[in-house]
Each structure stands twice: as C-alpha cells, then as structure tokens.
Amino acid sequence: MAIFDATDGNPNVSLEYGIADASGIDKVIYLNVHRTHRKGPEGAIIADLAGQSRKQWKNEKGLSQILTEFCKSHNFTKRFDNT
C-alpha cells in the first residue's frame, strides 16, 4: 500500500502516484485542506491528481483519525488480528 501526501502540490507525488497506479499497487492520497494550504478551488493538489479520490484533513487530529482508520482497515492488520 502506498500513501501519498499531495499537500502543496509536490510534482514528485504525481510521478510516484503514477508509478504505483501503473504497477497495480493499492494507494491513497492525503491532502491538507487547511486554509493555509489552499492555492485555488481544488486546494493545492496538482492537476494530474485532481480527479483521484483522496482523504482530506485540516489539522493533526483529523490526520490522526484518517491514519487510524487506514491502519484498522489494512489487510495486514486484519490478518494479524485474526491470528
């Protein structure tokens, strides 16, 4: 599983996301949408990733919640909990 932070529009994230997508790797994009990171109607996300689904967060508590959800739903965690 690959986790990408697209906050502030880093172009490397778009490239790495594309590699993960072409390789069939499960992936998720996280984006900080706090007003200090917004740079337009889509926030700071770059055009290559604008149509992709993403998890948005505004503060540390929100990020912690979505990371906790991610960990609980990850296949490895589920396998580990079943043993």
C-alpha positions in Angstrom: 0.0 0.0 0.0 1.3 3.4 -0.9 0.3 6.6 0.9 0.9 9.9 -0.8 0.7 13.4 0.7 -0.3 15.8 -2.1 -0.3 18.9 0.1 1.4 21.9 -1.5 1.4 20.2 -5.0 4.7 18.4 -5.0 5.2 17.2 -8.6 7.2 14.1 -7.4 4.0 12.9 -5.7 2.2 12.8 -9.1 5.1 10.8 -10.7 5.2 8.4 -7.8 1.4 8.0 -7.8 1.5 7.2 -11.5 4.2 4.5 -10.9 2.1 3.0 -8.2 -1.0 3.1 -10.4 0.7 1.5 -13.3 2.1 -1.2 -11.0 -1.3 -2.0 -9.6 -0.3 -1.0 -6.1 -3.1 0.0 -3.7 -2.8 3.7 -3.0 -4.3 6.6 -1.2 -3.8 10.3 -1.4 -3.9 12.5 1.6 -4.4 16.3 1.3 -4.2 19.0 3.9 -7.1 21.4 3.1 -6.5 23.8 5.9 -6.8 27.4 4.6 -3.1 27.9 4.9 -2.5 25.3 2.2 -5.2 26.3 -0.3 -4.0 27.7 -3.6 -7.2 27.6 -5.6 -10.6 25.9 -5.8 -9.0 22.4 -5.7 -6.7 23.3 -2.9 -3.0 22.7 -3.6 -3.5 19.4 -5.4 -1.8 19.3 -8.8 -3.8 18.7 -12.0 -2.6 15.2 -12.5 -4.1 14.1 -9.3 -7.2 16.3 -9.2 -9.6 13.6 -10.4 -8.3 10.9 -8.0 -10.1 10.1 -4.7 -8.3 11.5 -1.6 -8.6 11.7 2.1 -8.7 15.3 3.3 -7.6 16.7 6.6 -7.4 20.1 8.2 -5.5 19.5 11.5 -3.4 17.0 13.3 -6.4 15.4 14.9 -8.1 14.9 11.6 -4.9 13.3 10.1 -4.6 11.0 13.1 -8.2 9.9 12.6 -7.8 9.0 9.0 -4.5 7.3 9.5 -6.1 5.2 12.3 -8.9 4.3 10.0 -6.4 3.3 7.4 -4.4 1.1 9.8 -7.6 -0.6 11.1 -8.8 -1.4 7.6 -5.4 -2.5 6.1 -5.3 -6.2 5.1 -2.2 -6.9 7.2 -3.9 -5.6 10.3 -6.9 -7.7 9.6 -4.8 -10.8 9.1 -2.8 -10.1 12.2 -5.9 -9.6 14.3 -7.3 -12.9 13.1 -4.3 -14.9 14.2 
